[in-house]
Amino acid sequence: MHHGPAVKLESDNAADPKAKLGLVLFFVYSLVYVGFIIINTLSPKTMGESIVLGLNLAVVYGFGLILLAIVMGLIYNIMCNRIEKKLNIAQETVD
């Protein structure tokens, strides 16, 4: 039994802007993560210092990285939806 695609795939006029946005967010996250790695490498004792509510910098920074990834994912989704609506609807009016 052969199953075809569930939906008809069409061209995505927003593919390039979405890819650029994804790369920008990736590099921003990478810079923040590199900061985490540099602190761990150059000053591991700093990561053990209590920062907030008795939690050390490693835990706070780690949770910050997780939250940043979630927020950036939400930003990516919202921005991509806006880009798709703008560019793909513009294409539909041309057709």
N, CA, C and O of each residue as an XYZ file, in Angstrom:
380
protein
N       0.849     -1.163      0.000
C       0.000      0.000      0.000
C       0.901      1.235      0.000
O       1.710      1.414      0.910
N       0.762      2.082     -1.017
C       1.585      3.280     -1.137
C       0.801      4.499     -0.662
O      -0.328      4.743     -1.085
N       1.421      5.237      0.208
C       0.801      6.468      0.696
C       1.564      7.651      0.128
O       2.785      7.726      0.257
N       0.867      8.552     -0.486
C       1.482      9.768     -1.019
C       1.560     10.830      0.061
O       1.208     10.577      1.213
N       2.014     11.999     -0.301
C       2.095     13.091      0.670
C       0.708     13.469      1.185
O      -0.277     13.397      0.450
N       0.642     13.866      2.439
C      -0.627     14.254      3.048
C      -1.105     15.605      2.529
O      -2.307     15.868      2.479
N      -0.172     16.450      2.149
C      -0.517     17.770      1.626
C       0.259     18.023      0.346
O       1.314     17.433      0.112
N      -0.273     18.897     -0.463
C       0.433     19.276     -1.681
C       1.496     20.314     -1.316
O       1.183     21.367     -0.760
N       2.739     20.011     -1.631
C       3.827     20.927     -1.319
C       4.015     21.905     -2.466
O       4.113     21.520     -3.631
N       4.061     23.168     -2.110
C       4.277     24.213     -3.095
C       5.562     24.948     -2.752
O       6.187     24.679     -1.727
N       5.945     25.864     -3.604
C       7.171     26.618     -3.325
C       6.959     27.520     -2.112
O       5.872     28.053     -1.889
N       8.019     27.671     -1.349
C       7.981     28.525     -0.168
C       8.784     29.780     -0.469
O      10.015     29.762     -0.459
N       8.081     30.860     -0.736
C       8.744     32.126     -1.062
C       9.498     32.707      0.125
O      10.334     33.595     -0.040
N       9.203     32.208      1.315
C       9.821     32.736      2.526
C      11.019     31.909      2.978
O      11.563     32.163      4.052
N      11.440     30.937      2.196
C      12.518     30.037      2.622
C      13.822     30.784      2.903
O      14.463     30.536      3.924
N      14.219     31.683      2.023
C      15.486     32.405      2.221
C      15.465     33.306      3.457
O      16.395     33.243      4.260
N      14.437     34.143      3.640
C      14.419     34.974      4.853
C      14.345     34.139      6.136
O      14.940     34.505      7.149
N      13.619     33.025      6.093
C      13.538     32.168      7.277
C      14.892     31.548      7.587
O      15.269     31.428      8.752
N      15.623     31.155      6.556
C      16.958     30.582      6.759
C      17.904     31.627      7.350
O      18.687     31.321      8.249
N      17.832     32.853      6.848
C      18.685     33.927      7.375
C      18.368     34.203      8.844
O      19.274     34.367      9.661
N      17.084     34.254      9.172
C      16.677     34.467     10.557
C      17.191     33.335     11.439
O      17.700     33.579     12.533
N      17.059     32.111     10.970
C      17.551     30.962     11.726
C      19.044     31.041     11.973
O      19.512     30.721     13.066
N      19.792     31.461     10.974
C      21.243     31.593     11.136
C      21.604     32.696     12.127
O      22.521     32.530     12.933
N      20.895     33.812     12.073
C      21.155     34.899     13.025
C      20.907     34.417     14.451
O      21.735     34.636     15.335
N      19.774     33.765     14.674
C      19.466     33.264     16.013
C      20.480     32.210     16.453
O      20.867     32.171     17.620
N      20.906     31.364     15.531
C      21.910     30.346     15.835
C      23.215     30.990     16.295
O      23.809     30.554     17.281
N      23.666     32.028     15.584
C      24.921     32.675     15.955
C      24.808     33.427     17.280
O      25.762     33.446     18.057
N      23.662     34.043     17.547
C      23.458     34.711     18.835
C      23.542     33.687     19.960
O      24.235     33.907     20.953
N      22.837     32.568     19.805
C      22.869     31.528     20.831
C      24.280     30.968     20.984
O      24.733     30.707     22.099
N      24.964     30.786     19.871
C      26.331     30.252     19.914
C      27.258     31.169     20.700
O      28.097     30.691     21.463
N      27.119     32.476     20.523
C      27.950     33.424     21.269
C      27.699     33.326     22.770
O      28.639     33.343     23.564
N      26.435     33.223     23.154
C      26.105     33.091     24.573
C      26.661     31.774     25.117
O      27.183     31.732     26.231
N      26.550     30.710     24.337
C      27.063     29.408     24.758
C      28.586     29.415     24.843
O      29.156     28.818     25.756
N      29.246     30.079     23.906
C      30.711     30.187     23.946
C      31.140     30.907     25.225
O      32.163     30.561     25.816
N      30.373     31.898     25.650
C      30.653     32.563     26.928
C      30.630     31.581     28.082
O      31.487     31.633     28.963
N      29.659     30.689     28.081
C      29.546     29.644     29.106
C      30.783     28.751     29.090
O      31.349     28.448     30.140
N      31.194     28.337     27.914
C      32.359     27.460     27.766
C      33.634     28.178     28.200
O      34.479     27.588     28.874
N      33.778     29.444     27.821
C      34.982     30.199     28.184
C      35.097     30.346     29.698
O      36.174     30.161     30.264
N      33.987     30.678     30.352
C      34.020     30.797     31.812
C      34.398     29.460     32.437
O      35.217     29.416     33.355
N      33.810     28.371     31.951
C      34.139     27.047     32.486
C      35.604     26.700     32.279
O      36.228     26.076     33.137
N      36.146     27.099     31.151
C      37.530     26.750     30.818
C      38.535     27.612     31.573
O      39.493     27.096     32.148
N      38.318     28.916     31.570
C      39.301     29.833     32.138
C      39.153     30.052     33.641
O      40.137     30.325     34.330
N      37.938     29.934     34.146
C      37.712     30.198     35.566
C      36.627     29.282     36.125
O      35.522     29.740     36.417
N      36.930     27.996     36.276
C      35.908     27.068     36.771
C      35.403     27.409     38.174
O      34.259     27.103     38.511
N      36.244     28.037     38.988
C      35.799     28.410     40.341
C      34.673     29.436     40.281
O      33.798     29.459     41.147
N      34.700     30.285     39.257
C      33.647     31.286     39.097
C      32.292     30.610     38.929
O      31.283     31.108     39.429
N      32.264     29.494     38.236
C      30.998     28.782     38.025
C      30.438     28.209     39.322
O      29.242     27.930     39.410
N      31.282     28.031     40.319
C      30.831     27.480     41.591
C      30.327     28.519     42.569
O      29.787     28.168     43.618
N      30.490     29.790     42.247
C      30.062     30.853     43.158
C      28.545     31.001     43.168
O      27.890     30.931     42.128
N      28.001     31.208     44.375
C      26.553     31.405     44.518
C      26.157     32.750     43.925
O      26.804     33.771     44.160
N      25.083     32.724     43.154
C      24.620     33.937     42.480
C      23.239     34.348     42.984
O      23.063     35.450     43.503
N      22.264     33.457     42.827
C      20.876     33.770     43.163
C      20.277     32.611     43.953
O      20.369     31.457     43.536
N      19.665     32.921     45.091
C      18.963     31.928     45.904
C      19.823     30.704     46.218
O      19.315     29.586     46.289
N      21.098     30.915     46.402
C      22.001     29.814     46.717
C      22.403     28.966     45.528
O      23.121     27.978     45.687
N      21.955     29.332     44.348
C      22.324     28.588     43.142
C      23.622     29.154     42.580
O      23.834     30.366     42.563
N      24.479     28.256     42.124
C      25.749     28.733     41.577
C      25.581     29.214     40.136
O      24.553     28.990     39.497
N      26.628     29.884     39.648
C      26.582     30.475     38.309
C      26.350     29.425     37.230
O      25.659     29.690     36.247
N      26.920     28.240     37.403
C      26.754     27.189     36.394
C      25.282     26.822     36.217
O      24.810     26.660     35.092
N      24.566     26.694     37.319
C      23.144     26.333     37.252
C      22.332     27.479     36.658
O      21.489     27.266     35.786
N      22.588     28.692     37.133
C      21.841     29.854     36.641
C      22.101     30.067     35.152
O      21.170     30.296     34.380
N      23.366     29.991     34.756
C      23.738     30.170     33.346
C      23.132     29.049     32.503
O      22.633     29.296     31.405
N      23.176     27.823     33.014
C      22.609     26.685     32.283
C      21.113     26.827     32.064
O      20.615     26.604     30.961
N      20.393     27.204     33.128
C      18.956     27.425     32.968
C      18.698     28.609     32.040
O      17.738     28.607     31.269
N      19.561     29.617     32.121
C      19.441     30.755     31.213
C      19.583     30.331     29.762
O      18.851     30.807     28.894
N      20.531     29.429     29.500
C      20.701     28.914     28.136
C      19.455     28.165     27.667
O      19.028     28.306     26.521
N      18.884     27.373     28.560
C      17.673     26.625     28.201
C      16.522     27.587     27.910
O      15.826     27.443     26.905
N      16.328     28.562     28.787
C      15.250     29.538     28.576
C      15.488     30.363     27.314
O      14.548     30.660     26.577
N      16.739     30.729     27.067
C      17.062     31.475     25.852
C      16.706     30.669     24.608
O      16.169     31.215     23.645
N      17.000     29.380     24.627
C      16.672     28.528     23.482
C      15.161     28.475     23.260
O      14.696     28.526     22.121
N      14.402     28.373     24.338
C      12.938     28.330     24.222
C      12.408     29.654     23.674
O      11.583     29.669     22.760
N      12.885     30.761     24.235
C      12.438     32.086     23.787
C      12.817     32.313     22.327
O      12.019     32.834     21.548
N      14.026     31.923     21.963
C      14.455     32.103     20.574
C      13.635     31.230     19.630
O      13.357     31.633     18.500
N      13.249     30.052     20.076
C      12.380     29.201     19.269
C      11.022     29.848     19.046
O      10.477     29.802     17.943
N      10.481     30.451     20.098
C       9.194     31.147     19.969
C       9.321     32.356     19.042
O       8.452     32.601     18.204
N      10.406     33.104     19.201
C      10.645     34.253     18.319
C      10.749     33.789     16.872
O      10.169     34.401     15.975
N      11.490     32.707     16.647
C      11.649     32.177     15.294
C      10.293     31.797     14.701
O      10.006     32.110     13.545
N       9.471     31.132     15.484
C       8.155     30.707     15.007
C       7.278     31.907     14.658
O       6.652     31.935     13.598
N       7.235     32.886     15.540
C       6.407     34.071     15.302
C       6.883     34.830     14.069
O       6.085     35.206     13.211
N       8.189     35.050     13.992
C       8.739     35.801     12.860
C       8.544     35.051     11.543
O       8.218     35.661     10.524
N       8.740     33.735     11.557
C       8.558     32.949     10.328
C       7.108     32.973      9.866
O       6.841     33.058      8.668
N       6.173     32.898     10.802
C       4.762     32.975     10.424
C       4.450     34.309      9.756
O       3.726     34.359      8.762
N       5.001     35.390     10.309
C       4.782     36.717      9.715
C       5.401     36.802      8.322
O       4.788     37.317      7.388
N       6.617     36.294      8.199
C       7.303     36.328      6.899
C       6.527     35.511      5.872
O       6.348     35.949      4.735
N       6.065     34.321      6.267
C       5.311     33.462      5.338
C       4.026     34.134      4.892
O       3.697     34.126      3.706
N       3.299     34.714      5.835
C       2.051     35.387      5.468
C       2.313     36.517      4.483
O       1.585     36.685      3.504
N       3.353     37.284      4.750
C       3.669     38.429      3.895
C       4.094     37.982      2.498
O       3.567     38.482      1.505
N       5.034     37.055      2.411
C       5.595     36.683      1.113
C       4.735     35.689      0.342
O       4.619     35.795     -0.878
N       4.140     34.737      1.025
C       3.339     33.742      0.312
C       1.986     34.301     -0.113
O       1.479     33.936     -1.174
N       1.397     35.173      0.687
C       0.135     35.801      0.284
C       0.394     36.763     -0.868
O      -0.423     36.876     -1.782
N       1.529     37.456     -0.824
C       1.877     38.353     -1.929
C       1.998     37.559     -3.229
O       1.604     38.050     -4.287
N       2.528     36.358     -3.166
C       2.668     35.510     -4.350
C       1.298     35.034     -4.846
O       1.075     34.940     -6.053
N       0.374     34.731     -3.911
C      -0.958     34.268     -4.305
C      -1.708     35.348     -5.076
O      -2.459     35.039     -6.001
N      -1.511     36.608     -4.707
C      -2.204     37.682     -5.419
C      -1.634     37.882     -6.816
O      -2.329     38.372     -7.706
N      -0.365     37.502     -7.016
C       0.258     37.608     -8.335
C      -0.254     36.508     -9.254
O      -0.448     36.739    -10.448
N      -0.476     35.307     -8.708
C      -0.921     34.159     -9.528
C      -2.276     34.345    -10.081
O      -2.780     33.471    -10.785
